[in-house]
Amino acid sequence: MTVIDPDFPHKKFLKRIEGQRRGRVSTLFQLRANHIPLNHYLYRFKCVESAGCPHCGDMETVRHFIFKCPAYARERHRMHTRIGRASSSLKGLMESERGLDELVKYIAQTKRFDHF
């Protein structure tokens, strides 16, 4: 059973997204809520045949996509080089404007959601 985070959305996150484009905010909220079109989520609704990552076969969750998938190691390394330790947690990425910018760049560079 998934535990609902009573602190979501964090006040810092809400402040950071003020005035941002709707599409960007939507993607960030979907990521934070684990309701983004990655295979783990889509499999629950029978939209895909497997919950596995199309690149490595591990369960394709938000954490896997952002922090673990070897297919995106280069993009993840760029993000880490630019913002350091903040790139190692979703909270760290979403609490600063720079973290949000780098997360959005990471998502764009992976091209994982280009078909949506």
Backbone bond lengths (Angstrom), bond angles and torsions (degrees), N, CA, C in turn:
res aa  C-N    CA-C-N  psi(-1)  N-CA   C-N-CA  omega(-1)  CA-C   N-CA-C  phi
1 M - - - 1.452 - - 1.523 109.32 -
2 T 1.301 116.11 135.60 1.446 121.57 179.63 1.522 109.84 -84.26
3 V 1.325 115.55 136.02 1.454 121.06 179.00 1.520 108.67 -91.76
4 I 1.298 116.68 132.21 1.468 121.39 178.20 1.516 108.58 -79.78
5 D 1.314 115.83 130.93 1.455 122.61 -179.92 1.527 108.56 -78.63
6 P 1.347 118.27 110.12 1.467 120.39 -177.71 1.526 112.94 -67.18
7 D 1.325 117.09 -16.33 1.459 120.57 179.94 1.524 113.08 -91.39
8 F 1.336 117.13 2.57 1.467 119.63 -178.60 1.507 109.87 -87.96
9 P 1.292 120.39 138.91 1.458 124.64 -10.26 1.519 110.60 -80.75
10 H 1.313 115.84 144.63 1.452 120.90 -178.81 1.527 109.94 -64.16
11 K 1.318 115.83 144.85 1.469 120.32 -179.22 1.522 111.46 -59.23
12 K 1.342 116.62 -38.27 1.461 119.42 178.80 1.529 110.21 -63.25
13 F 1.323 116.17 -39.64 1.463 120.76 179.19 1.520 110.09 -64.03
14 L 1.317 117.45 -46.13 1.465 120.97 179.53 1.530 111.51 -60.01
15 K 1.323 115.50 -40.09 1.462 119.40 179.33 1.528 110.37 -65.71
16 R 1.315 116.81 -39.42 1.471 121.45 -177.98 1.531 112.68 -67.55
17 I 1.327 117.65 -31.72 1.464 119.22 -175.46 1.526 113.32 -89.12
18 E 1.316 116.42 -6.87 1.455 119.93 177.94 1.525 110.13 -55.20
19 G 1.315 116.92 127.91 1.449 121.37 177.46 1.524 115.13 80.29
20 Q 1.323 117.58 0.86 1.465 120.74 178.84 1.520 111.02 -78.54
21 R 1.328 116.73 160.95 1.458 121.92 177.39 1.530 110.09 -63.21
22 R 1.311 115.59 144.74 1.465 122.11 -175.73 1.537 112.23 -59.28
23 G 1.320 117.91 -43.16 1.464 121.41 -179.44 1.518 112.23 -61.49
24 R 1.329 115.19 -41.65 1.469 120.19 178.96 1.529 110.75 -64.97
25 V 1.319 115.70 -45.58 1.470 120.38 179.65 1.528 110.25 -62.68
26 S 1.326 116.55 -42.08 1.457 121.24 179.28 1.530 110.96 -59.40
27 T 1.319 116.95 -46.63 1.467 121.05 179.19 1.520 111.20 -61.81
28 L 1.321 117.18 -43.18 1.459 120.73 -179.36 1.527 111.70 -65.52
29 F 1.336 117.12 -40.96 1.468 120.10 177.04 1.531 110.44 -64.89
30 Q 1.335 116.79 -41.75 1.458 119.97 178.91 1.527 111.13 -61.34
31 L 1.317 116.07 -42.01 1.466 120.23 177.09 1.517 110.54 -60.68
32 R 1.304 115.72 -49.12 1.472 121.26 -175.98 1.524 111.54 -63.82
33 A 1.324 116.53 -33.11 1.469 121.15 -177.96 1.535 112.75 -92.72
34 N 1.330 117.34 1.45 1.473 121.92 -176.97 1.522 112.59 60.43
35 H 1.299 117.10 30.79 1.467 123.05 177.95 1.519 109.31 -119.93
36 I 1.310 115.18 59.11 1.461 121.74 -178.38 1.522 107.20 -123.87
37 P 1.323 118.18 150.12 1.464 119.43 -173.17 1.534 114.98 -70.84
38 L 1.324 115.15 64.10 1.456 122.31 168.39 1.528 106.52 -101.11
39 N 1.309 117.62 157.15 1.465 120.34 -171.74 1.528 114.81 -58.57
40 H 1.320 118.32 -34.34 1.472 119.91 178.88 1.524 110.83 -59.19
41 Y 1.317 116.54 -41.84 1.464 121.69 179.56 1.533 110.55 -74.16
42 L 1.318 117.06 -46.83 1.470 121.25 -177.33 1.523 112.37 -63.94
43 Y 1.316 116.86 -32.59 1.468 121.29 -179.37 1.533 111.57 -63.21
44 R 1.295 116.15 -32.87 1.475 120.61 178.78 1.523 111.76 -59.43
45 F 1.325 116.62 -26.91 1.463 121.68 -177.55 1.532 111.89 -107.86
46 K 1.330 115.74 12.92 1.469 122.36 178.54 1.537 112.63 61.13
47 C 1.329 116.37 29.86 1.468 121.19 178.39 1.527 111.77 -85.03
48 V 1.312 116.53 -20.43 1.463 122.50 177.20 1.523 108.15 -134.28
49 E 1.323 116.53 160.80 1.464 121.03 -176.78 1.516 113.90 -80.20
50 S 1.321 116.81 -19.46 1.458 120.38 -175.67 1.523 110.17 -144.82
51 A 1.337 115.57 149.85 1.464 120.78 175.14 1.520 111.16 -86.12
52 G 1.338 115.97 -0.77 1.454 120.99 -176.83 1.515 113.76 -76.91
53 C 1.314 113.87 155.31 1.468 122.24 176.88 1.529 108.77 -67.74
54 P 1.333 117.60 135.15 1.464 119.78 179.69 1.531 113.12 -67.97
55 H 1.333 117.04 -13.20 1.465 120.79 -177.87 1.520 113.53 -97.68
56 C 1.338 116.93 -41.19 1.466 118.81 -173.11 1.526 113.75 -127.33
57 G 1.324 118.23 -10.99 1.452 121.00 177.64 1.520 115.85 89.82
58 D 1.330 118.30 -15.31 1.468 119.89 176.25 1.522 109.16 -65.79
59 M 1.311 117.44 161.17 1.454 121.96 177.93 1.525 108.98 -57.25
60 E 1.327 116.96 122.85 1.461 120.41 -176.31 1.525 110.86 -87.72
61 T 1.308 115.13 85.31 1.460 123.04 176.32 1.529 108.71 -101.17
62 V 1.315 116.42 174.87 1.461 120.76 176.42 1.528 109.64 -59.90
63 R 1.319 116.67 -46.37 1.468 120.32 179.86 1.528 111.40 -59.75
64 H 1.321 116.25 -42.60 1.458 120.03 178.68 1.532 110.20 -62.22
65 F 1.308 116.49 -48.37 1.468 121.96 -178.41 1.525 111.98 -58.79
66 I 1.319 117.10 -46.50 1.467 119.91 -174.96 1.524 112.78 -83.08
67 F 1.325 118.04 -39.47 1.463 119.89 -168.85 1.528 116.92 -111.66
68 K 1.336 119.03 -15.88 1.460 117.73 -169.75 1.521 117.39 -127.46
69 C 1.300 119.12 -30.33 1.466 120.56 -171.76 1.529 111.00 -59.33
70 P 1.339 116.92 122.97 1.464 119.67 -179.86 1.533 113.54 -63.51
71 A 1.315 117.59 -23.92 1.465 120.48 179.72 1.526 112.29 -64.59
72 Y 1.330 117.35 -23.15 1.462 121.51 -177.45 1.531 112.15 -111.52
73 A 1.319 116.65 22.48 1.473 120.95 -177.70 1.521 111.87 -60.17
74 R 1.324 117.41 -40.19 1.465 120.89 -179.02 1.529 110.75 -64.35
75 E 1.330 116.81 -46.19 1.466 121.02 179.57 1.528 110.87 -64.46
76 R 1.334 116.06 -40.94 1.470 121.09 179.30 1.531 110.05 -64.83
77 H 1.330 116.84 -39.72 1.465 120.72 178.92 1.536 110.75 -63.39
78 R 1.333 116.60 -42.25 1.475 120.22 177.32 1.523 110.50 -59.27
79 M 1.336 115.88 -45.19 1.462 120.54 -179.46 1.536 109.73 -61.89
80 H 1.323 116.29 -45.21 1.469 120.43 -179.21 1.531 111.08 -64.30
81 T 1.323 117.06 -38.94 1.465 121.40 178.94 1.524 111.04 -61.79
82 R 1.322 116.17 -37.62 1.469 120.02 -176.92 1.529 113.43 -80.03
83 I 1.327 117.96 -33.76 1.479 117.58 -175.28 1.528 114.47 -125.13
84 G 1.309 117.86 -0.93 1.458 120.84 173.80 1.519 114.86 66.90
85 R 1.305 115.56 -137.79 1.461 123.45 -172.28 1.531 113.77 -57.66
86 A 1.311 117.71 -29.68 1.471 120.99 179.95 1.523 111.58 -59.91
87 S 1.334 117.02 -22.51 1.463 120.33 -178.11 1.524 112.98 -79.09
88 S 1.327 117.81 -0.05 1.465 119.84 -176.48 1.527 113.81 -95.72
89 S 1.326 117.91 -0.09 1.469 119.46 176.06 1.529 109.88 -146.25
90 L 1.314 115.59 149.83 1.460 120.27 179.03 1.526 110.29 -63.14
91 K 1.316 116.47 -39.54 1.456 120.58 178.10 1.535 110.22 -62.04
92 G 1.320 116.96 -44.23 1.455 121.06 178.60 1.523 112.26 -60.77
93 L 1.325 116.11 -38.40 1.459 120.40 179.71 1.524 111.70 -70.84
94 M 1.316 116.89 -35.31 1.460 120.13 -172.87 1.516 114.62 -91.74
95 E 1.316 118.36 -5.08 1.466 119.65 -177.60 1.517 114.17 -92.86
96 S 1.321 117.52 -9.65 1.462 118.37 179.80 1.519 109.68 -128.01
97 E 1.299 115.16 152.32 1.465 119.65 179.11 1.522 110.45 -62.27
98 R 1.304 115.72 -40.12 1.465 120.33 178.85 1.534 110.48 -64.61
99 G 1.337 116.39 -40.99 1.458 120.27 177.57 1.518 111.82 -62.08
100 L 1.332 116.34 -43.65 1.467 120.34 177.74 1.521 111.01 -62.54
101 D 1.325 116.66 -42.76 1.467 120.54 178.95 1.525 110.77 -60.42
102 E 1.319 116.25 -44.67 1.463 120.48 -178.88 1.528 111.43 -68.68
103 L 1.312 117.32 -36.05 1.462 120.75 177.20 1.521 110.58 -64.30
104 V 1.309 116.92 -43.61 1.465 121.35 178.04 1.534 110.23 -63.51
105 K 1.329 117.23 -41.08 1.467 120.55 176.49 1.529 110.44 -62.09
106 Y 1.317 116.26 -43.73 1.464 121.48 179.36 1.527 110.28 -57.92
107 I 1.318 116.28 -48.13 1.464 120.80 -179.80 1.523 110.49 -59.74
108 A 1.324 116.62 -44.66 1.464 120.74 179.94 1.529 111.15 -64.23
109 Q 1.324 116.81 -41.66 1.458 120.59 -178.43 1.527 112.58 -66.71
110 T 1.328 117.36 -31.93 1.468 119.47 -179.99 1.521 111.44 -72.87
111 K 1.326 116.87 -24.93 1.459 122.96 -177.91 1.545 112.15 59.58
112 R 1.314 116.25 21.97 1.467 120.72 -177.43 1.524 112.43 -66.59
113 F 1.318 117.78 -30.15 1.457 120.62 -175.68 1.538 112.42 -110.01
114 D 1.301 117.60 17.87 1.463 120.67 -178.29 1.523 113.34 -61.97
115 H 1.306 117.04 -27.36 1.470 119.83 -177.98 1.523 113.16 -83.40
116 F 1.328 117.69 -1.10 1.467 120.58 179.48 1.501 110.34 -100.95
